[in-house]
Amino acid sequence: MSYISFQPQDYFNTKLYTGNATDDTAITGVGFTPSFLWGKNRTDAGTNHYLIDAVRGVTKELNSNSTAADGTDATLIKSFDSDGFTLGDGSLNQSAKNFVSWNWLANGSGSANTDGSISSTVSANTTSGFSIVKWNADNQNPSTIGHGLGVAPNVIIMKETGGTSNWVVGGFGLDWSGYLLLDSTNAFNNDSNDTSGTGRMFSQGGNEPTSTIWYTNSGAIASQNGTAMIAYCFAEKKGFSKFGSYTGNGNADGTFIYTGFKPTFIMLKNVSTAQDWQMYTWDMQPYNEFCTTSAGRLKANTSDAQSTKSAFDMLSNGFKMRTNASDINASGNQIIYMAFSEESIVSSNGVPATSR
C-alpha cells in the first residue's frame, strides 16, 4: 500500500486560540513557518475572514467574504514564525474571542517565475502541492501564468488585489472554462459556450492548466492593465489532499466520499444552485455526527460567526453525509469539496489511521 512520505501536519495545520488584545502575542504549535494563513473570529458575527500570505507580506490582508482590494493592517499579523505566528492587537486578537487559523506551508516570500507570458512571483511547495502566485494583469486574452507546482493544479483561487473584482475559483474536476465566486453563493458559471474566450478565467481555446502554467483572460477579472493579482493553487497529493465533487442523494443516510485519509479540514459548495461555501474543521467540533449539537461551521463567503450544522461524519478514509440539507446533500445536485488530511490511511510512521 502506498502512502505519503511525510506527516500532513508538516504542511497544513489548524490552530485554535483565544484572543487577548495584547500586541506581540505569539501563537505557537503550528509546527512550521506559515506561508499562507486564513483566519477568522469564530465568536462574533460581522467579522471578516482574513487571508494573509508571505508573498504579499504579513501586513497585507484580503477577505474571502468581500470583493475589497487588499488592505494594509499591521495590527493583524506581525510576523510568520518558526512554529506559528505573532499577532498584533487588531481584529485577529480581540480579547476573549475564539479564533481559528488554517495554515499552509509554501516557500516563504517566493521567487521569480517566467514560465508564463506574464512573469510572476511564486512561492511553491511541490511536496504538498501548494503555491502562492503574484503577478500584474496585462489585460491580454489569453495570458499564461506560471504556478510552480510541477504538476497541473486541481484548484485555483484568484483575486485582483489592486481592485474590487470578485474572487474567482476554478477546478474541482469541473469544466476549466467555467468558474465559481468565493465571495458569493452563485452556482457554477459555465463559459464553455463562449467561443470568444473573453469571459474565461482558467482556460482558453480548449487549453487547460498544465504542469507549468494556466491560461487566463486577465482583463475579465482585473479593473485595469497592471493591476496586482494573487492566486492560491492546489494540486492533489495522495494521502494529504483531495479535491473533487459528489452527487447529493437528499437522504440522511447520505453519500460517502472516499479521500484516502482521515480529514481534518473540509470545504464544501453546492455548485448546482446558489449556496454558501461551508467550512468545517475537526478541531472546532471533535466528534461525530459532525456539528449536531455544537457549533462547528464557518462560511467562507459571509462574516457569520461559527454556527451549528448537522452535517457528516469524518472517518478514517473519508466523510459521509448525515443530512438531507440542500447546501451539502441536495438530491441530484453536484457538490464540490476540498479536503486536507490529519492522517493518511497508513501514515509515514507506518501506523494505520483509526476511525472516529
N, C-alpha and C positions, 0 to 999 in steps of 0.2 A: 504494500500500500504506500503510495506516495504522500508526502506531507510537506508543509513549508519548513524551511531550514532556520527559522527564526521565531521568536516569541512575538505574537501580534502586538503586545503592549510596547514593543520596542519602536513601533512606527505609528500606532494610533492608540490614544488613551483618553478616557473620560476622567475629569476631575471635578468633584463637587466641593464647594466651600461656602462658608458664611462670611458675608462682608463685615468689615469693622470701621469703615470710613477713615482709615489711617493710611497716610501716604507711605509709599515704600514697603508695602506688605508683601512678603514673599510667599507664594503658593508653590509648595513642593510636592513631590510624589508622582509627577507626570512620567518620569523615567528617561526623558530626553529633552533636548532644547527644541521647543516647538518652532515650526516654520509657518504654521497656519493655526490660528485659534478662532473658534466660533463660540462666543459666549452669550449667556442670556440670564437675566434676573428671572428666577422661577417663581418668586413670591408675588410680585406686583404686575397687574395688567398695565398696559400703556407704556411698557418698556421695550426698547428695541433689541433685536439681535445685533451683536457686534461681530463683524468679520475682520480680522486683523492678520496681516501676514508680514513676513520678514523681507519680502521683495519691495513692497511699497514703504515699509518701515512701521514700527510699532505705534507711532503717533497717528497713523492714518487708519480710518475706520469706515466700513461700509455696513449697511443694514439690509439683511435679506428681505425684510418686510417693507422696504421702501425703495423707490427709484432714485433717491437723492444721490448726488455726486459724493465722492469720498470727502470726509471732513478731517480736520486736524484736531486732535484732542490728546494732549499729553497726560491727562488725568486718568485715562483708562488703563493702558498697559505701559509700564515704564521700561521694561526690558524682557526679552526672552532669555531664560537662564538654563543652566546645565540640567536641572531637574524640574523645570517648570517655568514660572514667570513671576514678575514683580508687578503688583498693582499700584496705581495711583489712588487718589481718594475720590474718584469720579463714579460714573454710573455702573461700573462693574465691581464696585466695592462699597455699596450702600450699607449702612450699619444694620446688622441683624437680619439682612435679607439673604435668602438662599440662591445660590448661583450654580450653573453648570457651565463647564468649558469642555469642548471637544477639541482635541489637539492632534495635529498631523505633523509628521516629520518629512520634510523635503530635503533641501540642501542649502539652508540659510538664505542669504540675500541674492543668490543666483549668479549667473554669468551670461555672457553674450551668446546668442544663438542666431545663426544665419541660414538655417535650413529653409526658411520660408522666403517669400518675396518681400516680406517686411521683417527686418531684424527685430529680435525680441530679447528680453532678459528672462532666463529660465532657471528656476530652482527645482531640480528634479531628483527624485529617488526612484531609480529603476527597480530596486528590490521590492518595494512595496507598491509600486505603480501609482505614484502621485507626483504631480508637478504644478507649480505656480508659474504663470506666464504673464509678462507685462509687455505691452507694445503700444505704439501710436497708430491709430487708424489712418489709412490713406484714401478712403472712400473709393477704392477701386473694386471692380467686380469681374473676376474674383481676386481676392488676396489669399495668400497662404501664410500660415503662422507655424513656426516650429514649436513643438511641445516638449521634447527631450525625454520622452518615456521609453523610446526604443522599441515599442510595440504600439499598435493602433489603440487609441483610447476607447473606453466603453462609455464614458460620460464626460461631457464638458459643460461647465457652468461659467458663463462670462458676463461681464458688466462694463459699460462705459463708466470709468471712474471720474472723468472730467466733465460729465454731463448727467442728465436725468433720464436717460433711456432705461428700459426695463432690464432686469436680469434675464438672460436667455439661457435655456438649458436644452441640451441635445444628447441623444444616445439611448441607453437602457434597452437596446435592441429595437427601438422604434426607427422609423424612416429618418435618416440623417437630413433629408431635405425639409423636415418639419422641425418644430420646436415647442417648448413649454416656457412659461414665465414663472420664475421662482417667487416673485413678489405678488403673484396673482393666483386666483383659483381657476383660471382659464383651462379648458380642456386642450388636448394636443392640437396644434395648428399644423396641418399637413400641407406643405407647399409643393407637393410632388407634381401638381398640375401647372406650376409656374415655370413655363418653359424658358422665360427670360432669365430666371435665376435672381431677379432683383431683390426678392424678399428672403432668399435662402440664407441661413446662418452658418451651416456647418458643411455643406457640400455644394458643388457646382458642376453642372453638366454630367451628372452621374458619378462624379469623382467624390469618394468618401474619404474620411480621415485615414491616413496611412501611419506607418511606424515612425515617421518623422514630422509630418505636418497635418494640419487640417485646412480645409477651404472655407472661406467666409466672405460674405459681402459686408465689409466693414461699414460701408455707407448706410446700410439698413439699420444699424444699431448705434451709430455714432452721430452726434449732432453736428460735427464739423470735421473737416480734414485736420489731422494731427491730434485729435482728442485721445487722451490716455485711456487705455483699456487694461483689464485684468481677466485672467481665466484660471480656474481650478480644474485640472484634468486628472481623470482616474482611469487606470487600466486594471482589469480584474486579475487578482492573484489567487491561485488555488489555495484554500485553507485560510485566507486572510480577508478577501473582499469578494463581494458578489453583487452584480448589477443586472437587473432584468425585469421581467414582468410576469404576472399571473392573471388568470381569469377568475373573477369572483363567482361564487355559487349562490349567494344570497341566503346562506344557511349558517346557523350557529355551529354546526359541525362543518367547518369551513375548509378551504383549500389548504393543503400542506405545501410549503415551498422549501425545497432542498437547497441548502447553501454549502454543505460540506464542512461546516464548522458550527460551533456554539456562538450565536450572535451576541454582541453586547450593545450594538447601535443599529437601528433600522429607521430609514426614512421612506415613507410611502406616499404615493399620489395617484388618485383615480384620474386617468387621462382621458376617459370616455366622456366625462361630464365635468362641470365646474365644482371642484372640491379643494379643500385645503391641503397643504403639504404637511403630513403628520410626521413628527419626530419622537422616537422612543429610545430610551437607553436603560439598560438593566440596572444601572446604579441608582436611577431615580425611582425604581419600582422593583425591588429584588425578590419577586416571587411570581409564580403563575397561578391562576389565569391573569395575564398581564393587565394591570391597571383596573381591575374590577372594583376594588374598594378604596384605592388610594390614588392620589394624583401622580401621573406618570407620563404625561404627554405635553409636548410643545408643538406649535405650528410655525413653520419657517416663514410663512407669508403674513403673519399677524404679530401684534405686540401683546397678545394674550399672556396671562400667567400660565403656569403649569396647571393642567386640568385632568380630570378623571376620564378615562375612556376604557370601556370593556373592549378588549381587542383580540389578543392572541397569546399563545404560549411560545416562549423562546425555548428551543430544545437543543440537544447536543449536536444536531446536524441540520438545523433549520428553524422554521417557525410555522405555526398552524393557526389559521383564523378560528376564533371562537365567538364570532359575532356575525350578524347579517347586516351590519351598518353599511350604508351606501357609500361612505367615503373610502372604505378599505375592503369591502366584500360584496358589492352590489352584483347581483346575478348578471352574468354575461359581460360585465364591464372589465376593461383592462386596467390593471393597477401596476405601476412601476415600483421598484424598490431599490434601495441602496443599503447594503448590509456590511458591517465590519465585525471582525472576529474577536471573541475573548479567548477561545481555544480552537485549534484545528481538531478534526476528528481524532487524529493522532498528532500530537504536537512535537516540537523539535527535541523534547526530552524523552520521547517515546511513550508518554503516558496518554492513554485514550481519554477523550473528553467524556465527562459524566453528564447525564441528563439532569434537567431541573424538575 
